[in-house]
Amino acid sequence: MSQDTYDFDAASGTLTAHRSKEEAQDYRYFPEPDLVPYEPELELIERLTAEIPELPGARLARLEPVLGYETALELVVSGRDALYTALVEAGAEPKEAANVLMNQLAAAGVDPNAVNPSEFAKLIEKRSSIPAADFIKGVGASGSSSFAAIDFISESSISDARELEPLIERILAANPGQVEQYRGGKEGLLGFFVGQVMKETQGKANAKVVSELVRAKLGS
């Protein structure tokens, strides 16, 4: 069977032979006479192979079982998967780390290569106790070489019991009915008291610390 290149006429729907591939010079293959055969040493092959970074397909296959295909693909395609891996190694919860990278970090326009993984992992760990607006501010600052998570967290979250206790006592005193109901077994009201404290502190109180203090005050 001859191999040819054809021209197609869309108006008539016909093919016309243009040239034969067997005869055309650009379709003929033969050894380059000026290049001698070269067989690289096994040591060189192994060394160069070891220097090849993990390929995108392999990275996707590694992340997919934990995060699912869509999230894993987004991380790999965006180039944030290296930071994700470093965050998990630094102690961040995998799905939480992926969520922050693909949402807050992307929205803040932070260069993933500029982020200190160990400091950023600390910020993610304390996310639930930091007001959303302040957390996003911290994400934006995380690309700075001077960013220290512990300093940012202490500025953004009120965790000192000595500062929170007077406020909690005042809220409990102002809501005797709810206190009585809570002590009567309606423990769902814990959220009400925590919410009041968060409202008074404009969301800056550490919710976990507040919950523990309220429980202690109410004897539960």
Backbone torsions as a table, in degrees:
resi	resn	phi	psi	omega
1	MET	NA	128.2	178.7
2	SER	-80.5	148.0	177.4
3	GLN	-109.0	121.9	-176.0
4	ASP	-131.0	157.4	171.0
5	THR	-97.8	132.6	-175.4
6	TYR	-116.7	151.4	169.8
7	ASP	-100.4	138.3	-179.8
8	PHE	-110.1	128.1	177.2
9	ASP	-98.5	107.6	-176.0
10	ALA	-65.2	-31.0	-177.1
11	ALA	-69.3	-43.0	-178.3
12	SER	-98.1	-13.9	-178.9
13	GLY	71.0	26.7	-177.5
14	THR	-111.1	155.5	176.7
15	LEU	-107.9	140.1	177.1
16	THR	-126.5	127.6	179.8
17	ALA	-60.3	130.6	-178.1
18	HIS	-101.7	-51.1	176.1
19	ARG	-160.5	157.0	179.5
20	SER	-87.4	133.3	179.6
21	LYS	-74.2	-25.9	-179.4
22	GLU	-67.5	-35.0	-175.1
23	GLU	-92.9	-27.2	-176.9
24	ALA	-65.6	135.2	-175.3
25	GLN	-63.1	-33.6	-176.3
26	ASP	-75.6	-3.8	176.5
27	TYR	-108.2	5.1	179.9
28	ARG	-96.0	138.2	-177.5
29	TYR	-121.5	135.6	177.0
30	PHE	-156.7	157.4	-178.7
31	PRO	-61.1	142.8	176.0
32	GLU	-76.3	115.3	-174.1
33	PRO	-66.0	-20.8	-177.8
34	ASP	-90.7	-4.4	179.8
35	LEU	-108.4	119.8	179.7
36	VAL	-85.2	150.4	177.0
37	PRO	-58.7	140.9	179.8
38	TYR	-134.1	127.8	179.1
39	GLU	-115.6	101.4	-177.4
40	PRO	-64.5	150.8	179.4
41	GLU	-69.7	149.1	-178.9
42	LEU	-59.6	-37.4	-179.3
43	GLU	-61.6	-39.2	178.9
44	LEU	-66.9	-42.8	179.5
45	ILE	-61.3	-45.7	-178.6
46	GLU	-65.2	-39.8	-178.9
47	ARG	-66.7	-45.4	-179.8
48	LEU	-67.9	-36.2	177.8
49	THR	-63.0	-40.1	-179.8
50	ALA	-67.0	-24.0	-178.8
51	GLU	-83.4	-11.3	179.4
52	ILE	-72.8	123.5	179.6
53	PRO	-66.9	164.3	178.2
54	GLU	-59.2	126.7	-175.9
55	LEU	-75.4	155.7	-177.8
56	PRO	-52.8	-42.0	-179.7
57	GLY	-62.3	-39.3	179.2
58	ALA	-69.5	-37.3	178.8
59	ARG	-65.9	-41.7	178.7
60	LEU	-62.4	-44.0	-179.9
61	ALA	-64.3	-32.1	180.0
62	ARG	-73.3	-37.3	-176.0
63	LEU	-85.1	-28.1	-173.2
64	GLU	-57.0	-43.8	-178.3
65	PRO	-59.9	-28.2	-177.8
66	VAL	-90.6	-41.3	-170.8
67	LEU	-107.7	-13.1	-173.2
68	GLY	88.9	158.4	-172.5
69	TYR	-63.6	-48.2	-173.8
70	GLU	-60.3	-49.1	-179.1
71	THR	-66.1	-42.6	179.1
72	ALA	-60.3	-42.8	179.7
73	LEU	-63.5	-42.7	179.7
74	GLU	-61.6	-41.4	179.6
75	LEU	-64.5	-44.3	-177.9
76	VAL	-68.0	-46.3	-177.7
77	VAL	-64.6	-36.3	-178.4
78	SER	-80.9	-10.0	-179.2
79	GLY	78.3	16.6	-179.6
80	ARG	-97.5	0.2	-175.7
81	ASP	-68.8	-29.1	178.0
82	ALA	-65.7	-42.9	177.5
83	LEU	-66.7	-38.7	177.1
84	TYR	-56.9	-48.3	-179.7
85	THR	-60.7	-42.4	179.7
86	ALA	-65.4	-37.4	179.2
87	LEU	-65.4	-43.3	179.2
88	VAL	-64.0	-40.4	178.1
89	GLU	-65.4	-26.8	178.9
90	ALA	-84.8	-1.9	175.2
91	GLY	112.4	-0.3	-179.8
92	ALA	-73.4	146.1	177.1
93	GLU	-68.9	129.3	-172.1
94	PRO	-52.1	-54.1	-176.2
95	LYS	-68.4	-34.6	177.5
96	GLU	-66.1	-42.2	179.1
97	ALA	-62.4	-44.9	179.7
98	ALA	-62.4	-41.0	-179.6
99	ASN	-62.7	-44.8	-179.6
100	VAL	-65.8	-42.0	-178.8
101	LEU	-64.5	-42.0	-174.8
102	MET	-85.2	-7.1	179.3
103	ASN	-119.5	-78.0	-174.3
104	GLN	-64.1	-43.8	-177.8
105	LEU	-65.5	-42.7	179.6
106	ALA	-63.8	-43.1	-178.7
107	ALA	-65.6	-33.3	-178.8
108	ALA	-79.3	-11.0	178.6
109	GLY	68.5	29.3	-178.6
110	VAL	-82.8	136.0	177.0
111	ASP	-71.6	117.5	-178.3
112	PRO	-56.6	-31.2	-178.4
113	ASN	-72.3	-15.4	-178.0
114	ALA	-92.8	-8.0	-174.4
115	VAL	-83.5	136.7	173.5
116	ASN	-84.0	109.1	-173.8
117	PRO	-58.4	-40.9	-176.3
118	SER	-65.8	-39.0	179.2
119	GLU	-72.8	-40.5	-179.0
120	PHE	-66.7	-35.6	178.3
121	ALA	-62.9	-37.2	177.9
122	LYS	-64.7	-39.7	179.6
123	LEU	-64.8	-42.9	179.5
124	ILE	-64.3	-38.7	-179.7
125	GLU	-61.1	-34.6	-177.4
126	LYS	-95.8	12.3	-173.7
127	ARG	-54.7	-42.7	-174.8
128	SER	-65.5	-20.0	-178.6
129	SER	-102.0	6.9	-179.8
130	ILE	-114.0	130.2	177.1
131	PRO	-53.0	143.2	-174.4
132	ALA	-54.0	-45.6	-178.0
133	ALA	-63.1	-40.3	179.4
134	ASP	-69.9	-36.3	179.2
135	PHE	-62.3	-44.2	179.0
136	ILE	-62.8	-36.8	176.8
137	LYS	-63.0	-39.9	178.5
138	GLY	-66.4	-36.2	177.3
139	VAL	-61.8	-43.5	179.9
140	GLY	-65.3	-31.5	-179.0
141	ALA	-84.4	-11.6	-172.7
142	SER	-67.4	-16.1	178.1
143	GLY	-81.7	-3.5	179.4
144	SER	-83.5	139.8	-179.6
145	SER	-66.1	-20.0	-178.8
146	SER	-92.3	0.2	-176.9
147	PHE	-67.1	126.8	176.1
148	ALA	-127.1	116.6	-174.3
149	ALA	-58.3	-42.0	-175.2
150	ILE	-64.1	-36.3	178.3
151	ASP	-68.7	-43.4	-179.5
152	PHE	-64.9	-43.3	-178.6
153	ILE	-63.2	-42.6	-179.3
154	SER	-65.2	-30.7	179.0
155	GLU	-79.1	-26.7	-172.8
156	SER	-97.1	-17.1	-173.7
157	SER	-131.1	135.1	177.0
158	ILE	-93.9	111.1	-177.6
159	SER	-121.0	-4.8	-177.4
160	ASP	-74.6	118.1	-179.1
161	ALA	-59.8	-34.7	-178.7
162	ARG	-64.6	-28.8	178.7
163	GLU	-84.7	-31.8	-175.9
164	LEU	-85.2	-33.1	-174.2
165	GLU	-57.8	-46.9	179.4
166	PRO	-59.4	-38.4	179.2
167	LEU	-66.5	-42.8	179.5
168	ILE	-63.9	-42.5	179.8
169	GLU	-62.7	-38.7	179.6
170	ARG	-66.6	-39.8	180.0
171	ILE	-69.0	-40.8	178.0
172	LEU	-63.8	-40.4	-180.0
173	ALA	-67.1	-29.9	-178.7
174	ALA	-82.4	-8.5	-178.1
175	ASN	-132.5	61.5	-177.0
176	PRO	-61.7	-34.8	179.9
177	GLY	-61.7	-46.0	-180.0
178	GLN	-67.3	-34.6	177.9
179	VAL	-63.2	-43.8	-179.8
180	GLU	-63.9	-42.6	179.7
181	GLN	-64.5	-39.7	-179.9
182	TYR	-62.6	-46.7	-179.2
183	ARG	-68.7	-18.3	177.6
184	GLY	-85.5	0.9	175.8
185	GLY	117.6	-4.8	-179.3
186	LYS	-87.1	72.5	-173.0
187	GLU	-70.4	-13.1	177.0
188	GLY	-63.0	-17.4	179.1
189	LEU	-71.2	-8.4	176.2
190	LEU	-55.6	-41.0	179.1
191	GLY	-61.5	-33.0	178.7
192	PHE	-64.2	-47.3	-178.7
193	PHE	-65.6	-42.4	178.4
194	VAL	-62.5	-40.4	179.4
195	GLY	-62.2	-38.5	178.3
196	GLN	-64.8	-40.5	178.4
197	VAL	-65.8	-42.6	-179.9
198	MET	-63.1	-37.6	178.8
199	LYS	-64.0	-44.2	-178.3
200	GLU	-66.1	-32.1	-177.7
201	THR	-97.8	10.3	-179.3
202	GLN	56.1	38.3	175.8
203	GLY	79.9	7.2	-175.3
204	LYS	-90.7	-12.2	-179.6
205	ALA	-70.7	145.1	175.9
206	ASN	-75.0	110.3	-173.4
207	ALA	-59.1	-37.6	-179.4
208	LYS	-65.2	-44.6	179.5
209	VAL	-65.1	-41.1	179.5
210	VAL	-61.2	-45.1	-179.8
211	SER	-58.3	-44.2	-179.2
212	GLU	-65.1	-40.6	-179.3
213	LEU	-68.5	-40.0	179.0
214	VAL	-63.4	-45.5	178.3
215	ARG	-57.6	-43.1	-179.3
216	ALA	-65.0	-40.9	-179.3
217	LYS	-66.4	-34.0	-177.2
218	LEU	-93.6	3.5	174.9
219	GLY	71.6	33.9	179.1
220	SER	-121.3	NA	NA
